[in-house]
Amino acid sequence: MTGTAGGPLNGVRVVELAGIGPGPFAAMLLADLGADVVRVDRPGGPGLHIAPSRDVTNRNKRSVTADLKTEDGRRAVLDLAARADVLIEGYRPGVAERLGVGPGVCLARNPRLVYGRMTGWGQDGPLADTAGHDIAYIAVTGALALSGPADGPPAFPANLLGDFGGGALYLVVGVLAALHHARAGGAGQVVDAAIVDGTAHLTALIHGMLAAGAWQDRREANFFDGGSPFYGTYETADGGHMAVGALEQRFYVQFMELLGLPETAPAREDPARWGELRAAIAARFRERTRAEWTAVFDGSDACVAPVLSLREAPAHPHLAARGTFVEHEGLTQPAPAPRFSGTPGSVRRPPARPGADTAEVARDWDVPSLDSLRKGPHR
């Protein structure tokens, strides 16, 4: 079974130098869209301390094993790069160069190669050589300060905002733009995707509002950061929560009617009464369970939804109808996104097991040096 099967990126070859976090997620997205992604795992790691068969970020890929600290391993990776359209790595600046697989040598072998670099701090700057994680990257961009209670610490959304939103997705955008340029007759190039850059870029709208005086630079002081009582979460009688986003007047009116508080609706226009309004809404939500309130607001334009857990989300009627989650070989997981009318992506392979596809890739990509590794000490 080859690594390509439909999708708008069918025929695009990608080499992923194994890492954790945003790099593998970016490569998974390319693979979901049909690219033939070969992940180069090093013997013994890295990993997330979960079974490789459950690591969804490695679905739709094939894996080979190569030790980049050996001459044979370097030669195999360079041979792959020579036949690839894209290479992705997530090392600290300078590490790929020291291993002998940096952009200089790879582009010398393949001048049309797109060399994607995924880091937190970027390839230069005072912090470029230091360690970090999602929470630190989003902290310095101002994004972390946007969420959480005014009288408490900032709240961070796992590693979705930095690693994946500001990191992986920007790497994919950069790689696809550079690939378009190369295929239009231009040369290959290096894409420097830094989580700090991407996360800062995500705050463009907020910066515009701040400059216009329409945003206060503090938490719970704005319409959609929890400052208004008609945009936030409320606890229900059974300890669940409902999410309310009734920002526009017409949606707010319907929200208050269905909630059973139409007489309190005018308080929206007077920020001095927002405390009173919030208390009334909270008390009302505590009168019924999450399921009961979900039924009340179902199908309405009140912009209210139940807050579901990760295990509950796949069963939501709308998500189930769209197939937002799929099951493949017993593993429930998000379906590929976005969707294409003519070249849909798909989940076609389970998460790659390290080194399991070496012989197949050696054959399909015509890289004999890989086959020699498989027969050598690092099987």
GIQUI-V103353 format. One record per residue. RES is the residue in one small letter. OMEGA is omega in radians with two decimals (NA if undefined). Layout:
# GIQUI-V103353
RES,OMEGA + RES,OMEGA
This chain:
# GIQUI-V103353
m,-3.12 + t,-3.08 + g,-3.12 + t,3.12 + a,3.13 + g,-3.10 + g,-3.09 + p,3.12 + l,3.10 + n,-3.13 + g,3.09 + v,-3.13 + r,-3.09 + v,2.99 + v,3.09 + e,3.04 + l,-2.90 + a,3.04 + g,3.08 + i,3.04 + g,-2.97 + p,3.12 + g,3.09 + p,3.12 + f,3.10 + a,3.13 + a,3.08 + m,3.13 + l,3.09 + l,3.12 + a,3.11 + d,-3.10 + l,3.00 + g,-3.14 + a,3.05 + d,-3.07 + v,3.06 + v,3.13 + r,3.11 + v,3.12 + d,3.05 + r,-3.10 + p,3.06 + g,3.13 + g,-0.08 + p,3.12 + g,-3.14 + l,-3.12 + h,2.99 + i,-3.13 + a,3.12 + p,-3.12 + s,3.14 + r,-3.10 + d,-3.04 + v,-3.12 + t,3.09 + n,3.08 + r,3.07 + n,3.14 + k,2.93 + r,-3.06 + s,2.95 + v,3.13 + t,3.13 + a,3.08 + d,-3.08 + l,3.08 + k,3.09 + t,3.13 + e,3.13 + d,3.12 + g,3.12 + r,-3.11 + r,-3.14 + a,3.14 + v,3.11 + l,3.07 + d,3.05 + l,-3.14 + a,-3.13 + a,-3.10 + r,-3.05 + a,2.97 + d,-3.05 + v,2.96 + l,3.13 + i,3.03 + e,-3.10 + g,3.13 + y,2.97 + r,-3.14 + p,3.08 + g,-3.09 + v,3.13 + a,3.11 + e,-3.14 + r,3.10 + l,3.11 + g,-3.14 + v,3.13 + g,-3.07 + p,-3.13 + g,-3.10 + v,3.14 + c,3.12 + l,3.05 + a,3.10 + r,-3.04 + n,-3.04 + p,-3.13 + r,-3.13 + l,2.97 + v,-3.06 + y,-3.09 + g,-3.13 + r,-3.09 + m,3.09 + t,3.06 + g,-3.03 + w,-3.08 + g,-3.07 + q,3.11 + d,-3.08 + g,-3.05 + p,-3.08 + l,-3.01 + a,-3.06 + d,-3.10 + t,3.12 + a,3.10 + g,3.05 + h,-3.09 + d,-3.01 + i,3.12 + a,-3.12 + y,-3.12 + i,3.12 + a,-3.04 + v,3.14 + t,-3.08 + g,-3.08 + a,-3.12 + l,-3.09 + a,-3.09 + l,-2.99 + s,3.12 + g,-3.13 + p,3.14 + a,-3.09 + d,3.14 + g,-3.10 + p,3.07 + p,3.12 + a,-3.11 + f,-3.06 + p,-3.06 + a,3.09 + n,-3.08 + l,-3.04 + l,-3.09 + g,-3.06 + d,-3.01 + f,3.13 + g,-3.11 + g,-3.11 + g,-3.02 + a,-3.09 + l,3.09 + y,3.05 + l,3.14 + v,3.11 + v,-3.13 + g,-3.14 + v,-3.12 + l,3.09 + a,3.13 + a,3.10 + l,3.07 + h,3.13 + h,-3.12 + a,-3.11 + r,3.07 + a,3.10 + g,3.12 + g,3.14 + a,2.99 + g,-3.12 + q,3.12 + v,3.06 + v,3.14 + d,-3.13 + a,3.13 + a,-3.12 + i,3.13 + v,-3.14 + d,-3.11 + g,-3.13 + t,3.07 + a,3.13 + h,3.13 + l,-3.10 + t,-3.07 + a,-3.14 + l,-3.11 + i,3.12 + h,3.09 + g,3.12 + m,3.12 + l,-3.14 + a,-3.12 + a,-3.12 + g,-3.11 + a,3.13 + w,3.07 + q,-3.03 + d,3.08 + r,-3.05 + r,3.12 + e,3.12 + a,-3.03 + n,-3.04 + f,-3.05 + f,2.97 + d,-3.12 + g,-3.13 + g,-3.14 + s,-3.10 + p,-3.13 + f,3.02 + y,-3.09 + g,-3.13 + t,-3.11 + y,-3.14 + e,3.12 + t,-3.04 + a,-3.10 + d,3.12 + g,3.05 + g,3.13 + h,3.02 + m,3.11 + a,-3.10 + v,3.11 + g,-3.05 + a,-3.06 + l,-3.09 + e,-3.03 + q,-3.07 + r,3.09 + f,3.13 + y,3.14 + v,3.12 + q,3.10 + f,-3.09 + m,3.11 + e,-3.13 + l,3.10 + l,-3.13 + g,-3.13 + l,-3.09 + p,-3.12 + e,-3.13 + t,-3.04 + a,-3.11 + p,-3.13 + a,3.11 + r,-3.03 + e,-3.09 + d,-3.12 + p,3.12 + a,-3.13 + r,-3.08 + w,3.09 + g,3.09 + e,-3.12 + l,3.14 + r,-3.14 + a,3.14 + a,3.12 + i,-3.13 + a,-3.13 + a,3.14 + r,-3.14 + f,-3.12 + r,-3.12 + e,-3.10 + r,3.13 + t,3.11 + r,3.14 + a,-3.14 + e,3.12 + w,3.09 + t,3.11 + a,-3.14 + v,-3.03 + f,-3.09 + d,3.10 + g,-3.12 + s,3.04 + d,-3.12 + a,3.11 + c,3.13 + v,-3.11 + a,3.07 + p,3.05 + v,-3.06 + l,3.05 + s,3.11 + l,-3.14 + r,-3.14 + e,-2.98 + a,-3.09 + p,-3.11 + a,3.12 + h,-3.03 + p,-3.12 + h,-3.13 + l,3.11 + a,-3.14 + a,-3.14 + r,-3.05 + g,3.14 + t,3.02 + f,3.11 + v,3.02 + e,3.14 + h,-3.12 + e,3.06 + g,-3.10 + l,3.08 + t,-3.02 + q,3.07 + p,3.08 + a,3.06 + p,3.12 + a,-0.06 + p,-3.07 + r,-3.10 + f,-3.08 + s,-3.07 + g,-3.07 + t,-3.06 + p,3.01 + g,-3.11 + s,2.95 + v,-3.04 + r,3.12 + r,3.07 + p,3.09 + p,-3.08 + a,3.03 + r,-3.06 + p,3.05 + g,-3.01 + a,-3.01 + d,-3.03 + t,-3.11 + a,-3.13 + e,-3.14 + v,3.11 + a,3.13 + r,-3.04 + d,-3.11 + w,-3.12 + d,3.14 + v,-3.12 + p,-3.12 + s,3.06 + l,-3.12 + d,3.11 + s,3.07 + l,-3.13 + r,-3.13 + k,-3.10 + g,-3.01 + p,-3.04 + h,-3.11 + r,NA
